[in-house]
Amino acid sequence: MSHQIITDLEKRHTAKHYDAVQKIPQADLDVIYEAMRLSPSSINSQPWKFIVIESDAAKQRFHDTFANKFQFNQKHAKGASHIILFAHKTHYSREDYANVVDKGIEDGRTKPENREQAFGGFVFAEMNMDENGNNAAWTKSQTYIALGNAMHTAARLGIDSTPMEGVDPELIGEIFSAELEGYQCDVALAIGYHHKDEDYNAALPKSRLAMKEVVTVL
């Protein structure tokens, strides 16, 4: 198939080793950040917080979160140009949704007189909420939409990426507590440019199941 989107996805791979010298231009970073911000989410909840790790000091802090496990991903902390922590609110409340509703009024999406009616969508958050107000499984799912959006945007820009569920939410929560402000990070994304000699995955052919095995058209 000949299409620019398909070309982007055929070329992208999960980088296994980064060239620490190469840095992503700010203009490209701005595009990635805006793509994340514009990502869709259930009921437009946007229950996320994106922490960008750029400075050497922040990279050292992230490096330290691998003290107990997932050391195979530790090299990306300092090798990649940037790391993005995709964090989600574990107890997404009506008050949180009020921020979304009020922003919708500000942006002209919702009429002021329809404010209370707009809260009808919050039922989806309540459907995924336990007796303690925890709806983390639902909010975490939203962050993966933004993650996928960021990865495709990076591919469009010729930037490599490595999604990492191999991170330690507990240590990240401790070391980045001030930035997370109670949000929880279960997945991170390394972005940058792969090392042309040491990234073995770059030269391997892409392998996916056949279209007929994964797509059914009725």
MDAnalysis code that builds the backbone (N, CA, C; Angstrom):
import MDAnalysis as mda
import numpy as np

u = mda.Universe.empty(654, n_residues=218, atom_resindex=np.repeat(np.arange(218), 3), trajectory=True)
u.add_TopologyAttr("name", ["N", "CA", "C"] * 218)
u.add_TopologyAttr("resid", np.arange(1, 219))
u.add_TopologyAttr("resname", ["MET", "SER", "HIS", "GLN", "ILE", "ILE", "THR", "ASP", "LEU", "GLU", "LYS", "ARG", "HIS", "THR", "ALA", "LYS", "HIS", "TYR", "ASP", "ALA", "VAL", "GLN", "LYS", "ILE", "PRO", "GLN", "ALA", "ASP", "LEU", "ASP", "VAL", "ILE", "TYR", "GLU", "ALA", "MET", "ARG", "LEU", "SER", "PRO", "SER", "SER", "ILE", "ASN", "SER", "GLN", "PRO", "TRP", "LYS", "PHE", "ILE", "VAL", "ILE", "GLU", "SER", "ASP", "ALA", "ALA", "LYS", "GLN", "ARG", "PHE", "HIS", "ASP", "THR", "PHE", "ALA", "ASN", "LYS", "PHE", "GLN", "PHE", "ASN", "GLN", "LYS", "HIS", "ALA", "LYS", "GLY", "ALA", "SER", "HIS", "ILE", "ILE", "LEU", "PHE", "ALA", "HIS", "LYS", "THR", "HIS", "TYR", "SER", "ARG", "GLU", "ASP", "TYR", "ALA", "ASN", "VAL", "VAL", "ASP", "LYS", "GLY", "ILE", "GLU", "ASP", "GLY", "ARG", "THR", "LYS", "PRO", "GLU", "ASN", "ARG", "GLU", "GLN", "ALA", "PHE", "GLY", "GLY", "PHE", "VAL", "PHE", "ALA", "GLU", "MET", "ASN", "MET", "ASP", "GLU", "ASN", "GLY", "ASN", "ASN", "ALA", "ALA", "TRP", "THR", "LYS", "SER", "GLN", "THR", "TYR", "ILE", "ALA", "LEU", "GLY", "ASN", "ALA", "MET", "HIS", "THR", "ALA", "ALA", "ARG", "LEU", "GLY", "ILE", "ASP", "SER", "THR", "PRO", "MET", "GLU", "GLY", "VAL", "ASP", "PRO", "GLU", "LEU", "ILE", "GLY", "GLU", "ILE", "PHE", "SER", "ALA", "GLU", "LEU", "GLU", "GLY", "TYR", "GLN", "CYS", "ASP", "VAL", "ALA", "LEU", "ALA", "ILE", "GLY", "TYR", "HIS", "HIS", "LYS", "ASP", "GLU", "ASP", "TYR", "ASN", "ALA", "ALA", "LEU", "PRO", "LYS", "SER", "ARG", "LEU", "ALA", "MET", "LYS", "GLU", "VAL", "VAL", "THR", "VAL", "LEU"])
u.atoms.positions = np.array([
    [0.840, -1.196, 0.000],
    [0.000, 0.000, 0.000],
    [0.876, 1.249, 0.000],
    [0.525, 2.202, -0.843],
    [1.291, 3.432, -0.933],
    [0.504, 4.571, -0.294],
    [0.945, 4.978, 0.884],
    [0.326, 6.098, 1.591],
    [1.309, 6.588, 2.638],
    [1.366, 7.910, 2.837],
    [2.358, 8.461, 3.746],
    [2.188, 7.939, 5.167],
    [0.950, 7.766, 5.619],
    [0.716, 7.240, 6.970],
    [1.299, 5.838, 7.102],
    [1.060, 5.002, 6.089],
    [1.569, 3.627, 6.115],
    [3.093, 3.627, 6.051],
    [3.659, 4.522, 5.266],
    [5.121, 4.635, 5.197],
    [5.696, 4.976, 6.559],
    [5.054, 5.926, 7.266],
    [5.496, 6.290, 8.612],
    [5.517, 5.068, 9.527],
    [4.429, 4.307, 9.502],
    [4.282, 3.173, 10.417],
    [5.174, 1.998, 10.020],
    [5.439, 1.852, 8.742],
    [6.341, 0.786, 8.302],
    [7.777, 1.084, 8.714],
    [8.120, 2.366, 8.731],
    [9.486, 2.762, 9.066],
    [9.746, 2.772, 10.574],
    [8.699, 3.031, 11.386],
    [8.938, 3.152, 12.826],
    [9.226, 1.779, 13.447],
    [10.036, 1.814, 14.473],
    [10.342, 0.610, 15.228],
    [10.584, 1.036, 16.669],
    [10.551, 0.080, 17.559],
    [10.861, 0.381, 18.950],
    [12.373, 0.436, 19.101],
    [12.876, 1.626, 19.339],
    [14.326, 1.800, 19.460],
    [14.849, 1.075, 20.699],
    [15.934, 0.343, 20.542],
    [16.543, -0.399, 21.651],
    [17.787, 0.280, 22.195],
    [18.316, 1.229, 21.436],
    [19.492, 1.970, 21.900],
    [19.510, 3.319, 21.193],
    [19.654, 4.379, 21.979],
    [19.602, 5.736, 21.431],
    [20.987, 6.349, 21.285],
    [21.070, 7.312, 20.373],
    [22.258, 8.137, 20.230],
    [22.072, 9.320, 21.181],
    [22.786, 9.300, 22.282],
    [22.599, 10.311, 23.332],
    [23.013, 11.718, 22.898],
    [23.770, 11.802, 21.812],
    [24.252, 13.109, 21.359],
    [23.157, 13.876, 20.615],
    [22.323, 13.150, 19.890],
    [21.305, 13.805, 19.072],
    [20.104, 14.241, 19.915],
    [19.708, 15.481, 19.780],
    [18.575, 16.022, 20.521],
    [17.454, 16.425, 19.560],
    [16.240, 16.285, 20.019],
    [15.078, 16.635, 19.197],
    [14.922, 18.156, 19.152],
    [14.763, 18.731, 17.969],
    [14.552, 20.183, 17.863],
    [13.290, 20.605, 18.615],
    [13.321, 21.783, 19.194],
    [12.189, 22.273, 19.969],
    [10.919, 22.350, 19.125],
    [11.053, 22.718, 17.870],
    [9.878, 22.828, 17.004],
    [9.159, 21.489, 16.873],
    [9.923, 20.396, 16.784],
    [9.316, 19.066, 16.697],
    [8.708, 18.655, 18.042],
    [9.386, 19.007, 19.124],
    [8.836, 18.705, 20.444],
    [7.489, 19.398, 20.630],
    [7.401, 20.638, 20.172],
    [6.154, 21.387, 20.312],
    [5.007, 20.698, 19.578],
    [5.308, 20.115, 18.425],
    [4.285, 19.387, 17.670],
    [3.833, 18.151, 18.447],
    [4.776, 17.420, 19.024],
    [4.446, 16.222, 19.808],
    [3.593, 16.600, 21.012],
    [3.977, 17.655, 21.715],
    [3.224, 18.080, 22.904],
    [1.798, 18.476, 22.524],
    [1.665, 19.189, 21.410],
    [0.328, 19.615, 20.988],
    [-0.514, 18.419, 20.559],
    [0.122, 17.436, 19.921],
    [-0.590, 16.217, 19.526],
    [-1.108, 15.478, 20.760],
    [-0.302, 15.433, 21.808],
    [-0.754, 14.790, 23.044],
    [-1.925, 15.543, 23.638],
    [-1.815, 16.868, 23.665],
    [-2.871, 17.689, 24.242],
    [-4.184, 17.519, 23.493],
    [-4.099, 17.338, 22.178],
    [-5.290, 17.212, 21.342],
    [-5.838, 15.787, 21.284],
    [-5.211, 14.860, 21.982],
    [-5.655, 13.462, 21.943],
    [-7.085, 13.325, 22.466],
    [-7.853, 12.423, 21.875],
    [-9.211, 12.189, 22.358],
    [-9.199, 11.371, 23.648],
    [-10.284, 11.485, 24.396],
    [-10.444, 10.694, 25.615],
    [-11.930, 10.524, 25.882],
    [-12.280, 9.479, 26.593],
    [-13.685, 9.213, 26.908],
    [-14.303, 10.422, 27.593],
    [-15.457, 10.847, 27.125],
    [-16.201, 12.023, 27.584],
    [-15.332, 13.280, 27.616],
    [-14.277, 13.272, 26.823],
    [-13.322, 14.390, 26.799],
    [-12.765, 14.648, 28.202],
    [-12.593, 13.582, 28.968],
    [-12.197, 13.685, 30.379],
    [-10.789, 14.242, 30.570],
    [-9.885, 13.907, 29.657],
    [-8.489, 14.363, 29.741],
    [-7.912, 14.151, 31.149],
    [-7.967, 12.915, 31.662],
    [-7.557, 12.651, 33.045],
    [-6.061, 12.427, 33.188],
    [-5.291, 13.157, 32.417],
    [-3.865, 12.879, 32.309],
    [-2.988, 14.065, 32.687],
    [-1.735, 13.742, 32.866],
    [-0.685, 14.735, 33.077],
    [0.562, 14.187, 32.390],
    [1.212, 15.016, 31.578],
    [2.397, 14.592, 30.838],
    [3.624, 15.294, 31.426],
    [4.532, 14.515, 31.973],
    [5.755, 15.060, 32.561],
    [6.904, 14.817, 31.590],
    [7.495, 15.878, 31.072],
    [8.584, 15.761, 30.096],
    [9.923, 15.855, 30.812],
    [10.735, 14.835, 30.638],
    [12.055, 14.779, 31.254],
    [13.085, 15.166, 30.206],
    [13.719, 16.309, 30.432],
    [14.627, 16.869, 29.429],
    [16.020, 17.158, 29.991],
    [16.108, 17.748, 31.168],
    [17.397, 18.149, 31.733],
    [18.175, 16.938, 32.236],
    [19.477, 17.113, 32.382],
    [20.321, 16.033, 32.905],
    [19.906, 15.669, 34.331],
    [19.506, 16.668, 35.106],
    [19.091, 16.414, 36.486],
    [17.822, 15.573, 36.523],
    [16.871, 15.888, 35.654],
    [15.623, 15.126, 35.599],
    [15.875, 13.714, 35.084],
    [16.798, 13.597, 34.125],
    [17.134, 12.266, 33.602],
    [17.777, 11.399, 34.677],
    [18.574, 12.002, 35.537],
    [19.182, 11.249, 36.631],
    [18.102, 10.760, 37.594],
    [17.126, 11.608, 37.855],
    [16.028, 11.207, 38.732],
    [15.262, 10.029, 38.136],
    [15.013, 10.104, 36.827],
    [14.306, 8.993, 36.175],
    [15.165, 7.739, 36.179],
    [16.453, 7.917, 35.952],
    [17.406, 6.802, 36.011],
    [17.316, 6.105, 37.362],
    [17.144, 6.882, 38.429],
    [17.082, 6.326, 39.779],
    [15.814, 5.526, 40.039],
    [14.776, 5.710, 39.213],
    [13.536, 4.964, 39.434],
    [13.661, 3.500, 39.036],
    [14.785, 3.135, 38.424],
    [15.002, 1.746, 38.026],
    [15.826, 0.977, 39.060],
    [15.912, 1.485, 40.261],
    [16.747, 0.865, 41.292],
    [16.296, -0.549, 41.633],
    [14.997, -0.809, 41.543],
    [14.472, -2.097, 42.005],
    [14.121, -3.071, 40.894],
    [13.775, -2.568, 39.731],
    [13.351, -3.478, 38.655],
    [13.373, -2.775, 37.301],
    [13.206, -3.584, 36.273],
    [13.161, -3.117, 34.885],
    [14.442, -2.409, 34.453],
    [15.575, -2.900, 34.931],
    [16.847, -2.266, 34.590],
    [17.153, -2.279, 33.089],
    [16.490, -3.164, 32.340],
    [16.737, -3.209, 30.896],
    [16.293, -1.919, 30.205],
    [15.419, -1.161, 30.839],
    [14.985, 0.121, 30.274],
    [15.770, 1.310, 30.829],
    [16.623, 1.058, 31.799],
    [17.314, 2.155, 32.470],
    [18.198, 2.964, 31.530],
    [18.794, 2.312, 30.545],
    [19.699, 3.011, 29.628],
    [18.997, 4.129, 28.864],
    [17.681, 3.992, 28.666],
    [16.955, 5.017, 27.925],
    [16.832, 6.323, 28.713],
    [16.958, 6.228, 30.032],
    [16.811, 7.416, 30.871],
    [17.796, 8.505, 30.473],
    [19.011, 8.112, 30.135],
    [20.034, 9.081, 29.753],
    [20.376, 9.023, 28.265],
    [20.005, 7.928, 27.603],
    [20.330, 7.790, 26.191],
    [19.369, 8.531, 25.276],
    [18.095, 8.515, 25.623],
    [17.093, 9.165, 24.773],
    [17.184, 10.682, 24.898],
    [16.716, 11.371, 23.882],
    [16.698, 12.830, 23.926],
    [15.748, 13.304, 25.023],
    [14.556, 12.699, 25.093],
    [13.551, 13.066, 26.083],
    [12.787, 11.817, 26.542],
    [12.243, 11.902, 27.734],
    [11.340, 10.890, 28.258],
    [10.040, 11.596, 28.619],
    [8.922, 10.975, 28.281],
    [7.629, 11.534, 28.669],
    [6.923, 10.544, 29.589],
    [6.557, 11.007, 30.775],
    [5.776, 10.193, 31.698],
    [4.298, 10.440, 31.412],
    [3.571, 9.386, 31.118],
    [2.132, 9.491, 30.875],
    [1.418, 9.090, 32.168],
    [0.938, 10.084, 32.889],
    [0.327, 9.834, 34.190],
    [-1.179, 10.063, 34.128],
    [-1.887, 9.387, 35.003],
    [-3.345, 9.493, 35.014],
    [-3.854, 9.691, 36.435],
    [-5.008, 10.301, 36.562],
    [-5.627, 10.529, 37.863],
    [-6.375, 9.265, 38.256],
    [-6.078, 8.739, 39.421],
    [-6.668, 7.464, 39.831],
    [-8.080, 7.606, 40.397],
    [-8.424, 8.816, 40.848],
    [-9.757, 9.067, 41.407],
    [-10.344, 10.291, 40.692],
    [-10.769, 10.066, 39.470],
    [-11.294, 11.158, 38.647],
    [-12.710, 11.490, 39.119],
    [-12.896, 12.732, 39.559],
    [-14.141, 13.121, 40.223],
    [-14.993, 14.073, 39.385],
    [-16.174, 14.337, 39.901],
    [-17.061, 15.305, 39.266],
    [-16.397, 16.686, 39.216],
    [-15.632, 17.013, 40.240],
    [-14.924, 18.289, 40.266],
    [-13.894, 18.360, 39.146],
    [-13.218, 17.237, 38.863],
    [-12.267, 17.200, 37.755],
    [-12.991, 17.425, 36.433],
    [-14.144, 16.791, 36.299],
    [-14.904, 16.928, 35.056],
    [-15.463, 18.338, 34.907],
    [-15.697, 19.002, 36.024],
    [-16.185, 20.379, 35.979],
    [-15.188, 21.282, 35.254],
    [-13.901, 21.008, 35.419],
    [-12.878, 21.792, 34.719],
    [-13.030, 21.642, 33.204],
    [-13.365, 20.422, 32.770],
    [-13.554, 20.155, 31.346],
    [-14.814, 20.859, 30.841],
    [-15.883, 20.755, 31.622],
    [-17.147, 21.388, 31.232],
    [-16.977, 22.903, 31.121],
    [-16.341, 23.495, 32.120],
    [-16.162, 24.946, 32.120],
    [-15.242, 25.417, 30.996],
    [-14.229, 24.599, 30.663],
    [-13.365, 24.941, 29.522],
    [-14.168, 24.855, 28.223],
    [-15.098, 23.906, 28.159],
    [-15.961, 23.778, 26.991],
    [-16.845, 25.003, 26.814],
    [-17.305, 25.560, 27.937],
    [-18.098, 26.788, 27.888],
    [-17.232, 27.949, 27.413],
    [-16.010, 28.017, 27.956],
    [-15.074, 29.077, 27.567],
    [-14.753, 29.020, 26.080],
    [-14.627, 27.802, 25.551],
    [-14.258, 27.624, 24.146],
    [-15.458, 27.690, 23.205],
    [-16.656, 27.827, 23.752],
    [-17.839, 27.902, 22.915],
    [-18.406, 26.558, 22.513],
    [-17.900, 25.477, 23.086],
    [-18.395, 24.141, 22.774],
    [-19.737, 23.887, 23.466],
    [-19.878, 24.417, 24.670],
    [-21.089, 24.240, 25.461],
    [-21.661, 25.605, 25.824],
    [-22.975, 25.743, 25.709],
    [-23.614, 26.993, 26.098],
    [-23.700, 27.061, 27.623],
    [-23.468, 28.249, 28.200],
    [-23.494, 28.390, 29.658],
    [-24.769, 27.841, 30.294],
    [-25.898, 28.031, 29.626],
    [-27.165, 27.553, 30.190],
    [-27.296, 26.034, 30.164],
    [-26.396, 25.378, 29.438],
    [-26.433, 23.902, 29.356],
    [-25.376, 23.252, 30.241],
    [-24.807, 24.017, 31.183],
    [-23.714, 23.497, 32.010],
    [-24.106, 22.229, 32.765],
    [-25.230, 22.246, 33.461],
    [-25.631, 21.077, 34.242],
    [-25.913, 19.881, 33.345],
    [-26.502, 20.130, 32.218],
    [-26.792, 19.063, 31.266],
    [-25.506, 18.388, 30.794],
    [-24.441, 19.179, 30.683],
    [-23.160, 18.652, 30.194],
    [-22.571, 17.606, 31.128],
    [-22.981, 17.633, 32.408],
    [-22.454, 16.666, 33.359],
    [-23.025, 15.268, 33.153],
    [-23.962, 15.125, 32.232],
    [-24.514, 13.801, 31.953],
    [-23.454, 12.809, 31.526],
    [-22.412, 13.295, 30.861],
    [-21.345, 12.407, 30.408],
    [-20.559, 11.776, 31.542],
    [-20.613, 12.393, 32.718],
    [-19.823, 11.888, 33.835],
    [-20.260, 10.490, 34.267],
    [-21.412, 10.053, 33.812],
    [-21.885, 8.713, 34.160],
    [-20.876, 7.648, 33.728],
    [-20.130, 7.920, 32.652],
    [-19.142, 6.945, 32.190],
    [-17.994, 6.790, 33.190],
    [-17.635, 7.893, 33.837],
    [-16.610, 7.816, 34.872],
    [-17.153, 7.054, 36.080],
    [-18.402, 7.303, 36.418],
    [-19.017, 6.631, 37.570],
    [-19.204, 5.147, 37.328],
    [-19.454, 4.768, 36.092],
    [-19.611, 3.344, 35.755],
    [-18.325, 2.567, 35.993],
    [-17.195, 3.260, 35.944],
    [-15.892, 2.622, 36.120],
    [-15.277, 2.928, 37.480],
    [-16.094, 3.359, 38.420],
    [-15.633, 3.797, 39.731],
    [-16.047, 2.796, 40.810],
    [-15.100, 2.478, 41.710],
    [-15.466, 1.582, 42.810],
    [-16.017, 2.391, 43.981],
    [-16.303, 1.697, 45.085],
    [-16.925, 2.358, 46.228],
    [-16.031, 3.402, 46.877],
    [-14.731, 3.364, 46.554],
    [-13.786, 4.340, 47.104],
    [-13.484, 5.481, 46.133],
    [-14.204, 5.503, 45.024],
    [-13.991, 6.567, 44.044],
    [-12.832, 6.317, 43.097],
    [-12.286, 5.101, 43.122],
    [-11.153, 4.766, 42.259],
    [-11.642, 4.321, 40.886],
    [-11.219, 5.024, 39.854],
    [-11.536, 4.624, 38.474],
    [-10.253, 4.605, 37.637],
    [-9.169, 4.159, 38.288],
    [-7.838, 4.189, 37.675],
    [-7.739, 3.359, 36.403],
    [-8.436, 2.213, 36.346],
    [-8.355, 1.385, 35.137],
    [-8.897, 2.144, 33.935],
    [-9.942, 2.930, 34.159],
    [-10.557, 3.722, 33.092],
    [-9.668, 4.900, 32.701],
    [-9.150, 5.623, 33.681],
    [-8.304, 6.783, 33.354],
    [-6.981, 6.345, 32.731],
    [-6.447, 5.228, 33.198],
    [-5.199, 4.718, 32.616],
    [-5.393, 4.408, 31.131],
    [-6.549, 3.855, 30.791],
    [-6.822, 3.534, 29.384],
    [-6.774, 4.765, 28.508],
    [-7.186, 5.899, 29.041],
    [-7.180, 7.127, 28.250],
    [-5.749, 7.548, 27.899],
    [-4.815, 7.310, 28.831],
    [-3.433, 7.731, 28.572],
    [-2.822, 6.969, 27.400],
    [-3.306, 5.753, 27.153],
    [-2.754, 4.975, 26.048],
    [-3.194, 5.534, 24.699],
    [-4.325, 6.230, 24.684],
    [-4.728, 6.905, 23.455],
    [-3.722, 8.009, 23.144],
    [-3.377, 8.790, 24.167],
    [-2.392, 9.863, 23.988],
    [-1.018, 9.294, 23.652],
    [-0.680, 8.161, 24.253],
    [0.603, 7.508, 23.974],
    [0.706, 7.120, 22.505],
    [-0.337, 6.472, 21.983],
    [-0.332, 6.073, 20.582],
    [-0.251, 7.275, 19.656],
    [-0.967, 8.337, 20.036],
    [-0.950, 9.560, 19.237],
    [0.459, 10.157, 19.196],
    [1.125, 10.155, 20.343],
    [2.487, 10.691, 20.421],
    [3.456, 9.861, 19.580],
    [3.304, 8.549, 19.621],
    [4.202, 7.682, 18.866],
    [4.044, 7.881, 17.363],
    [2.799, 8.009, 16.917],
    [2.592, 8.200, 15.480],
    [3.081, 9.575, 15.044],
    [2.843, 10.582, 15.868],
    [3.318, 11.927, 15.549],
    [4.844, 11.940, 15.449],
    [5.494, 11.262, 16.390],
    [6.960, 11.181, 16.360],
    [7.427, 10.506, 15.075],
    [6.751, 9.425, 14.692],
    [7.126, 8.718, 13.465],
    [7.005, 9.632, 12.251],
    [5.950, 10.463, 12.232],
    [5.728, 11.402, 11.131],
    [6.871, 12.402, 11.034],
    [7.469, 12.706, 12.197],
    [8.559, 13.683, 12.266],
    [9.934, 13.038, 12.117],
    [9.963, 11.717, 11.926],
    [11.241, 11.019, 11.797],
    [11.950, 10.829, 13.117],
    [11.186, 10.792, 14.189],
    [11.737, 10.628, 15.537],
    [11.436, 9.223, 16.030],
    [12.423, 8.574, 16.609],
    [12.252, 7.220, 17.130],
    [11.623, 7.256, 18.521],
    [11.030, 6.133, 18.905],
    [10.388, 6.075, 20.210],
    [10.426, 4.678, 20.798],
    [10.280, 4.625, 22.110],
    [10.253, 3.357, 22.840],
    [9.203, 3.444, 23.940],
    [8.040, 2.805, 23.754],
    [7.041, 2.791, 24.827],
    [7.519, 1.864, 25.936],
    [7.363, 2.287, 27.183],
    [7.887, 1.505, 28.305],
    [6.833, 1.317, 29.394],
    [6.261, 0.104, 29.438],
    [5.472, -0.270, 30.607],
    [6.405, -0.819, 31.681],
    [7.632, -1.083, 31.290],
    [8.639, -1.544, 32.235],
    [9.200, -0.390, 33.019],
    [8.349, 0.232, 33.818],
    [8.756, 1.310, 34.722],
    [8.183, 1.001, 36.096],
    [8.696, 1.656, 37.102],
    [8.286, 1.403, 38.482],
    [7.372, 2.533, 38.964],
    [6.049, 2.343, 38.921],
    [5.118, 3.403, 39.324],
    [5.354, 3.900, 40.751],
    [5.751, 2.993, 41.639],
    [5.942, 3.382, 43.033],
    [7.125, 4.344, 43.179],
    [8.265, 3.984, 42.583],
    [9.434, 4.862, 42.691],
    [9.248, 6.150, 41.895],
    [8.590, 6.052, 40.746],
    [8.308, 7.267, 39.981],
    [7.424, 8.190, 40.813],
    [6.448, 7.600, 41.489],
    [5.563, 8.384, 42.338],
    [6.291, 9.087, 43.466],
    [7.340, 8.446, 43.984],
    [8.118, 9.040, 45.072],
    [9.065, 10.130, 44.549],
    [9.810, 9.788, 43.514],
    [10.857, 10.686, 43.029],
    [10.291, 11.893, 42.276],
    [9.136, 11.706, 41.646],
    [8.508, 12.809, 40.906],
    [7.194, 13.238, 41.561],
    [7.104, 13.083, 42.850],
    [5.853, 13.383, 43.557],
    [5.416, 14.832, 43.372],
    [6.371, 15.758, 43.398],
    [6.026, 17.180, 43.270],
    [5.412, 17.481, 41.907],
    [5.933, 16.841, 40.868],
    [5.435, 17.101, 39.519],
    [4.131, 16.342, 39.236],
    [4.022, 15.136, 39.762],
    [2.848, 14.304, 39.493],
    [1.613, 14.774, 40.242],
    [1.821, 15.382, 41.405],
    [0.712, 15.923, 42.199],
    [-0.404, 14.908, 42.389],
    [-0.026, 13.677, 42.741],
    [-1.014, 12.650, 43.020],
    [-1.401, 11.790, 41.838],
    [-1.011, 12.174, 40.639],
    [-1.279, 11.347, 39.467],
    [-0.339, 10.146, 39.475],
    [-0.694, 9.097, 38.759],
    [0.106, 7.867, 38.752],
    [0.636, 7.583, 37.358],
    [1.904, 7.231, 37.265],
    [2.528, 6.906, 35.981],
    [2.793, 5.409, 35.879],
    [2.156, 4.762, 34.908],
    [2.368, 3.340, 34.659],
    [3.057, 3.078, 33.328],
    [3.215, 4.127, 32.536],
    [3.853, 3.947, 31.231],
    [4.589, 5.231, 30.859],
    [5.726, 5.070, 30.206],
    [6.532, 6.215, 29.776],
    [6.944, 6.010, 28.325],
    [7.362, 7.096, 27.689],
    [7.792, 7.023, 26.299],
    [9.147, 7.705, 26.151],
    [10.122, 6.940, 25.668],
    [11.425, 7.508, 25.327],
    [11.356, 7.948, 23.880],
    [11.884, 9.139, 23.580],
    [11.919, 9.622, 22.205],
    [13.305, 10.188, 21.897],
    [13.703, 10.083, 20.655],
    [15.022, 10.560, 20.241],
    [15.393, 9.950, 18.904],
    [16.664, 9.631, 18.739],
    [17.160, 9.068, 17.482],
    [18.004, 7.838, 17.796],
    [17.655, 6.734, 17.156],
    [18.328, 5.479, 17.483],
    [19.817, 5.524, 17.103],
    [20.599, 4.732, 17.822],
    [22.033, 4.624, 17.543],
    [22.205, 3.719, 16.332],
    [22.805, 4.251, 15.286],
    [22.879, 3.516, 14.012],
    [23.677, 2.225, 14.101],
    [24.571, 2.104, 15.083],
    [25.383, 0.890, 15.196],
    [24.884, -0.061, 16.281],
    [24.293, 0.476, 17.328],
    [23.954, -0.356, 18.476],
    [22.466, -0.699, 18.600],
    [21.625, -0.078, 17.800],
    [20.202, -0.397, 17.850],
    [19.914, -1.535, 16.880],
    [19.978, -2.761, 17.397],
    [19.815, -3.946, 16.553],
    [18.425, -4.033, 15.938],
    [17.441, -3.446, 16.599],
    [16.061, -3.584, 16.123],
    [15.801, -2.778, 14.855],
    [16.619, -1.771, 14.600],
    [16.392, -0.897, 13.448],
    [16.540, -1.642, 12.122],
    [17.413, -2.622, 12.084],
    [17.680, -3.325, 10.823],
    [16.792, -4.545, 10.606],
    [16.034, -4.921, 11.613],
    [15.194, -6.107, 11.483],
    [13.942, -5.806, 10.666],
    [13.505, -6.773, 9.854],
    [12.279, -6.549, 9.069],
    [11.063, -6.473, 9.985],
    [10.093, -5.656, 9.616],
    [8.872, -5.554, 10.410],
    [8.067, -6.826, 10.236],
    [7.468, -7.299, 11.326],
    [6.679, -8.531, 11.284],
    [5.338, -8.302, 11.975],
    [4.268, -8.475, 11.244],
    [2.920, -8.350, 11.783],
    [2.069, -9.485, 11.233],
    [1.014, -9.843, 11.959],
    [0.084, -10.848, 11.463],
    [-0.584, -10.350, 10.194],
    [-1.041, -11.278, 9.370],
    [-1.668, -10.926, 8.100],
    [-2.964, -10.155, 8.341],
    [-3.324, -9.289, 7.397],
    [-4.523, -8.475, 7.510],
    [-5.759, -9.331, 7.783],
    [-5.895, -10.444, 7.098],
    [-7.092, -11.268, 7.247],
    [-7.198, -11.891, 8.637],
    [-6.089, -11.941, 9.359],
    [-6.123, -12.516, 10.708],
    [-6.537, -11.516, 11.765],
    [-6.457, -10.234, 11.463],
    [-6.751, -9.230, 12.475],
    [-7.902, -8.284, 12.116],
    [-8.288, -8.253, 10.837],
    [-9.369, -7.362, 10.415],
    [-10.489, -8.188, 9.813],
    [-11.685, -8.010, 10.341],
    [-12.882, -8.664, 9.818],
    [-13.862, -7.578, 9.386],
    [-14.225, -7.592, 8.140],
    [-15.168, -6.620, 7.600],
    [-16.509, -7.297, 7.408],
    [-17.542, -6.759, 8.035],
    [-18.876, -7.360, 7.960],
    [-19.773, -6.589, 6.999],
])
